[in-house]
Amino acid sequence: MAISLTVLLETSRAYFCQYRSAVLPEQEGEEWFNVGCSKTYIPKKDDFGFRLKLECVAVDCSTGTHLSPLCVIVTDPVIKLPDPPPRSVVPIGCRKKSCNFLSQSSNDTLRILSYNILADLYTSGKYESYCPSWALVWEYRRQNLLQEIIKYNADILCLQEVQSNHFDNFLKPELTKLGYSVLFTKRDHLVYAGEYITDGCATFYRRDRFKAIRVCELEFAKMASRVVNALEPGLQSVVNIDLRKVAALVDELENIIAQLQIPLLVCGDFNSLPLSDPHKFIVTGRLDLYEESTDDPYGIYQHLKLHHPTSLTSAYASFCLPDAVEGRQVRNFDPSTREPLFTHFSPEASRTLDYIFYTADSLKVVGLLELLNREDLGTGIPSALWSSDHMALMAIFRMKPLLYRTPASHHTRPAASGRQLP
């Protein structure tokens, strides 16, 4: 429960104090002790079963004189919310009894989590009217998110929409204590909310298993602007933004793979639906300009490099394997797109926007975090139980021995006319 009060007096200040009862309601006596002095207070585990009391008074800052009567509010006992349904790992290609990596990584497996945690910048409450306002407060959401992330026990955490001040003040110190190191890439734009803040992508990794050898920050705005600048001025406003971002990303990844010769994992919120042009480009390695279904009325795609030799596969496509999908998962997976039915869920729409892609020639999926259904999530997310508007995805990989790796296939397309990019 969050309580706030605003007093509009130019020369005064409102003082807030929160107290917790020292005895349970059914016990005799009334004793309180201070738990905070701020405009909001988020109950903690120690508060379960006890009542809270808020005291507020307006005070003249120059004289210290009280300008209002003392306002006191006493709550009902704080209740513990039920835990969200547990999410287990579904084994791929083996039986649960023989899969010792389901709860934690083994020496030859790797657990990768991708999660858009919903930056506080984007929680206005306008689109989450179904959600209690206190459940949208960051001080509440951050504890839910941290506990959820910890339960997944991943080796690498790929988090999106990480707000810069929340990264510095909470996520980085908390996850560092748990043995993670981190790389954080911010967006260019800044928003002023008492301080200049932005959001970005944070990649946490277990420092006892990995170290950063090389860091490449890909700035989509700068990379993709080369495509737009190569177009005629009248076409610059209609280019498929998501496709040019993905094309620029894959082009840069090709360069990295060529230099380092390593397996590749690409995780995130791509803001693109399954079988959309960006999705098809990633998983098939090409986009055929001559398909009638290709939505390109202005001939813009001819300016993009729409083929790549990188063998990328969606991790959740492994649910298509005959022995992979358990009964519960059948209704949460779309075999026609080879992707989850949704990863973003609200009363207005449910869509798949999040993916984990990997190089199938060097990695094998051996486990996937189970998908949730509408009954698990209720009206929509975020909610009191789930503190983001996206579902977390996680895949467990095993490295293929060099002997069994297959060369990446090279995709080709007919040469396209048009101005070449610089």
C-alpha positions in Angstrom: 0.0 0.0 0.0 1.4 3.4 -1.0 0.0 6.5 0.7 0.8 10.0 -0.6 -0.5 13.5 0.3 0.3 16.9 -1.3 -0.1 20.2 0.6 -0.1 23.2 -1.7 1.3 26.0 0.6 4.2 28.0 -0.7 5.9 28.7 2.6 5.0 25.4 4.3 6.2 21.8 4.1 4.3 18.6 4.8 6.0 16.2 7.1 5.2 12.5 6.8 5.9 9.7 9.2 4.9 6.0 8.8 4.7 3.6 11.8 4.2 -0.1 12.1 2.3 -1.7 15.0 4.6 -3.6 17.4 2.0 -6.2 18.2 -0.4 -8.2 16.0 -4.0 -7.0 15.9 -5.3 -9.9 18.0 -2.8 -9.2 20.8 -3.5 -6.7 23.5 -1.9 -3.3 23.7 -1.1 -0.6 21.1 2.5 0.2 20.4 4.1 1.7 17.3 7.6 2.3 15.9 8.8 4.4 13.1 9.4 2.7 9.7 9.8 5.8 7.4 9.4 9.5 6.8 8.6 9.9 3.1 5.5 10.6 0.9 5.2 6.9 0.0 5.9 3.7 1.8 6.0 0.2 0.3 5.3 -2.5 2.8 8.1 -5.0 3.4 8.1 -8.7 4.4 8.5 -7.6 8.1 5.2 -5.8 7.8 3.1 -8.8 7.0 0.3 -9.2 9.6 0.9 -5.8 11.2 -1.0 -2.6 10.7 0.6 0.6 9.3 -0.1 4.2 10.5 0.5 7.4 8.6 0.9 10.7 10.3 1.0 13.9 8.3 1.1 17.6 9.3 1.7 20.9 7.4 4.4 23.0 9.1 5.5 26.6 8.5 9.2 26.2 7.5 10.2 29.6 8.9 8.7 29.2 12.4 8.1 25.5 12.8 4.4 26.2 13.6 1.9 23.6 12.7 -0.5 24.9 10.0 -2.9 22.0 10.1 -4.2 19.4 12.5 -2.3 16.1 12.7 -3.8 13.8 10.1 -3.6 10.1 11.0 -4.5 7.1 8.9 -4.4 3.5 10.2 -4.5 0.6 7.7 -5.8 -2.9 8.0 -3.1 -5.6 8.6 -0.7 -5.9 5.7 -1.4 -9.1 3.7 1.1 -11.2 1.7 0.3 -11.4 -1.9 0.3 -14.9 -3.4 3.4 -15.9 -5.3 3.0 -16.0 -9.1 2.7 -19.5 -10.6 6.2 -21.1 -10.7 7.7 -21.5 -14.2 9.6 -24.7 -14.7 12.1 -25.6 -17.5 10.8 -27.9 -20.2 13.6 -30.4 -21.3 14.2 -30.7 -25.0 15.3 -34.1 -26.3 15.7 -35.8 -22.9 13.7 -37.0 -19.9 13.4 -34.8 -16.8 15.0 -37.5 -14.6 18.1 -37.5 -16.7 18.3 -33.7 -17.1 20.4 -32.5 -14.2 20.7 -29.0 -15.7 17.0 -28.0 -15.3 17.4 -26.2 -12.0 21.0 -24.9 -12.5 23.7 -24.9 -15.1 26.1 -27.8 -15.5 29.6 -27.5 -16.8 28.5 -28.0 -20.4 25.3 -26.0 -20.4 24.5 -22.3 -20.6 21.3 -20.6 -19.3 20.3 -17.4 -21.1 17.4 -15.1 -19.9 15.9 -12.4 -22.0 13.5 -10.0 -20.2 12.0 -6.6 -21.0 11.5 -5.4 -17.4 9.4 -2.3 -18.3 11.1 1.0 -17.6 9.3 3.2 -15.1 9.4 5.9 -17.8 6.7 4.0 -19.6 4.3 3.2 -16.7 1.9 6.2 -16.8 -1.0 4.2 -15.6 -3.1 5.3 -18.6 -2.8 1.9 -20.3 -2.7 -0.1 -17.0 -6.0 1.0 -15.5 -6.7 -2.6 -14.6 -3.6 -2.7 -12.4 -3.6 -1.3 -8.8 -1.6 1.9 -8.8 0.6 0.7 -5.9 1.6 -2.3 -8.1 3.1 0.1 -10.7 5.3 1.9 -8.2 9.0 1.1 -8.9 9.8 0.4 -5.3 7.2 -2.4 -5.4 8.0 -3.7 -8.9 11.7 -3.9 -8.4 11.4 -6.4 -5.6 9.1 -8.6 -7.7 11.4 -8.4 -10.7 14.5 -9.2 -8.7 13.0 -12.2 -7.0 11.7 -13.5 -10.4 15.0 -13.0 -12.0 16.9 -14.8 -9.2 14.5 -17.8 -9.4 15.5 -18.4 -13.0 19.2 -18.8 -12.0 20.5 -17.8 -15.4 24.1 -17.5 -16.4 23.5 -14.5 -18.6 20.7 -12.0 -18.2 19.8 -9.9 -21.2 17.5 -7.2 -19.7 15.8 -4.5 -21.8 14.1 -1.2 -20.8 16.5 -0.9 -17.9 16.1 2.7 -16.6 19.5 4.3 -16.0 18.9 5.5 -12.4 17.3 2.2 -11.4 20.3 0.4 -12.9 22.7 2.5 -10.8 20.8 2.5 -7.6 19.3 -1.0 -7.5 19.8 -3.6 -10.3 23.6 -3.3 -10.6 24.4 -3.4 -6.8 21.9 -6.2 -6.1 22.9 -8.4 -8.9 26.6 -7.7 -8.4 26.2 -9.1 -4.8 24.9 -12.3 -6.4 28.0 -12.8 -8.5 27.2 -11.0 -11.8 29.2 -8.5 -13.8 27.4 -6.2 -16.2 27.6 -4.3 -19.4 25.1 -1.4 -19.8 24.3 0.4 -23.1 22.0 3.4 -22.8 19.7 4.9 -25.4 20.7 8.3 -26.8 17.6 10.2 -25.7 17.2 11.7 -22.2 14.1 12.5 -20.2 14.1 14.9 -17.3 12.2 13.7 -14.2 14.0 15.5 -11.4 17.2 14.2 -13.0 18.1 13.3 -16.6 17.3 9.6 -17.1 17.1 7.2 -20.0 16.8 3.5 -20.5 18.9 0.8 -22.2 20.0 -2.8 -22.3 21.9 -4.4 -19.4 23.8 -7.7 -19.9 24.6 -9.4 -16.7 26.9 -12.4 -16.7 28.3 -14.7 -14.0 31.8 -13.5 -13.4 33.0 -17.0 -12.2 32.1 -18.4 -15.7 32.7 -15.5 -18.1 34.7 -12.4 -18.7 34.3 -9.7 -21.3 36.9 -10.0 -24.0 35.5 -7.5 -26.4 32.6 -5.1 -26.2 30.7 -3.8 -29.3 28.0 -1.2 -28.8 25.7 -1.0 -31.8 23.8 2.3 -32.0 20.8 1.6 -34.3 20.1 5.3 -34.8 23.5 5.9 -36.3 23.8 2.6 -38.2 20.4 2.6 -39.8 20.6 6.3 -40.7 23.0 5.3 -43.5 20.1 3.5 -45.1 17.8 6.4 -44.8 20.4 8.9 -46.1 20.8 6.8 -49.2 17.1 7.1 -50.1 15.4 9.8 -52.1 14.1 12.5 -49.6 10.5 11.6 -50.3 11.0 8.0 -49.2 12.9 8.6 -46.0 9.8 8.8 -43.8 8.2 5.6 -45.0 11.1 3.1 -44.7 10.4 0.1 -42.4 12.3 1.2 -39.3 12.3 -2.2 -37.6 13.6 -3.9 -40.7 16.5 -1.5 -41.3 17.5 -1.8 -37.6 17.6 -5.6 -37.9 19.4 -5.5 -41.2 22.0 -3.2 -39.7 22.3 -5.4 -36.6 22.8 -8.6 -38.6 25.4 -6.9 -40.9 27.4 -5.9 -37.8 27.1 -9.3 -36.3 28.5 -10.9 -39.5 31.6 -8.9 -39.0 32.0 -10.0 -35.4 31.5 -13.6 -36.2 34.0 -13.5 -39.1 36.6 -12.1 -36.8 36.1 -14.2 -33.6 34.6 -17.4 -34.9 32.3 -17.9 -31.9 28.7 -19.1 -31.3 26.2 -16.3 -31.3 23.2 -15.5 -29.2 20.9 -12.6 -30.0 18.2 -11.8 -27.4 15.7 -9.0 -26.9 12.5 -7.2 -27.6 12.6 -6.8 -31.4 9.2 -5.0 -31.6 8.4 -7.3 -34.6 5.8 -10.0 -34.9 6.6 -13.6 -36.0 6.7 -13.9 -39.8 7.1 -10.1 -40.2 9.8 -9.0 -42.5 12.4 -8.4 -39.7 11.6 -11.9 -38.2 11.8 -13.7 -41.6 15.0 -11.9 -42.4 16.7 -13.2 -39.2 15.5 -16.8 -39.3 15.7 -17.5 -43.1 18.7 -15.4 -44.0 17.0 -13.5 -46.8 14.0 -11.4 -47.8 12.8 -12.1 -51.3 12.0 -8.8 -53.0 9.9 -10.5 -55.5 7.4 -12.1 -53.2 3.9 -10.6 -53.7 3.4 -10.6 -49.9 6.4 -8.3 -49.4 5.1 -5.0 -48.2 7.4 -2.6 -50.0 5.2 -0.3 -52.2 8.0 2.3 -52.6 10.8 0.0 -53.6 12.8 0.8 -50.5 14.1 -2.7 -49.7 16.4 -2.6 -52.7 18.6 -0.3 -50.7 19.1 -2.8 -47.9 21.4 -5.8 -47.8 18.6 -8.3 -47.4 20.6 -11.5 -47.2 23.1 -12.9 -44.7 25.0 -16.1 -44.2 24.6 -16.3 -40.4 22.6 -19.4 -39.4 20.2 -18.0 -36.8 17.3 -20.0 -35.3 14.7 -19.1 -32.7 15.2 -21.0 -29.5 11.5 -21.5 -28.9 11.2 -23.2 -32.3 12.6 -26.2 -30.6 9.1 -26.8 -29.2 8.3 -28.0 -32.7 10.4 -31.1 -32.1 8.1 -34.2 -31.7 9.2 -35.0 -28.1 9.5 -31.4 -26.9 6.1 -30.0 -26.2 4.4 -31.1 -23.0 0.6 -31.0 -22.8 0.4 -27.7 -21.0 2.7 -26.0 -23.5 0.7 -27.0 -26.7 -1.8 -24.2 -26.2 0.8 -21.6 -25.5 2.8 -22.2 -28.7 1.9 -21.4 -32.3 3.3 -24.1 -34.6 2.5 -22.0 -37.7 5.0 -19.3 -36.7 7.2 -21.6 -34.5 7.1 -19.0 -31.8 5.1 -18.5 -28.5 1.5 -17.3 -28.9 2.5 -14.1 -27.0 5.3 -12.5 -25.0 3.6 -9.2 -24.4 0.1 -9.3 -22.9 -2.5 -6.6 -22.2 -6.3 -6.3 -22.3 -6.0 -4.7 -25.7 -3.6 -7.1 -27.4 -1.4 -10.1 -27.0 1.6 -10.2 -29.2 5.0 -12.0 -29.6 7.7 -9.4 -29.7 10.6 -11.1 -27.7 13.0 -13.7 -29.1 16.1 -15.6 -28.3 18.1 -16.4 -31.5 21.2 -18.6 -31.7 23.6 -20.1 -34.2 22.3 -23.6 -34.7 25.5 -24.9 -36.2 27.3 -24.4 -32.8 24.6 -24.6 -30.1 21.9 -27.0 -29.2 18.7 -26.2 -27.2 18.3 -28.6 -24.3 15.7 -26.8 -22.3 13.2 -23.9 -22.4 11.4 -21.9 -19.8 7.8 -22.8 -20.0 5.3 -20.4 -21.5 2.4 -18.8 -19.6 -1.2 -18.7 -20.7 -3.9 -16.1 -20.2 -5.2 -17.8 -17.1 -1.8 -17.5 -15.5 -1.6 -13.8 -16.2 -5.2 -12.7 -15.5 -6.5 -9.5 -17.1 -3.1 -8.3 -18.3 0.4 -7.4 -17.3 1.9 -5.7 -15.4 -0.1 -6.7 -12.4 0.5 -7.2 -8.7 2.0 -10.6 -9.4 3.9 -9.9 -12.7 5.7 -6.6 -12.7 6.4 -6.2 -16.4 4.2 -6.1 -19.5 6.5 -8.7 -21.1 7.1 -12.4 -20.3 10.6 -13.5 -19.5 12.1 -16.0 -21.9 14.9 -18.4 -21.1 16.8 -21.1 -23.0 19.4 -23.6 -21.9 22.0 -24.4 -24.5 24.7 -27.1 -24.9 27.7 -26.3 -27.0 28.1 -28.7 -30.0 31.5 -30.4 -30.3 33.5 -29.0 -33.2 33.4 -32.4 -34.9 29.6 -32.2 -35.3 29.3 -28.5 -36.3 28.0 -27.8 -39.7 29.1 -24.9 -41.8 26.7 -21.9 -41.9 24.6 -21.9 -45.0 25.0 -18.9 -47.3 21.8 -17.4 -48.7 21.8 -15.5 -51.9 19.2 -13.3 -53.7 19.1 -11.7 -57.1 21.1 -8.5 -57.4 19.0 -5.4 -56.8 19.4 -2.1 -58.6 19.5 1.2 -56.8 22.0 3.4 -55.0 24.6 1.6 -53.0 25.1 2.4 -49.3 28.4 4.1 -48.4 
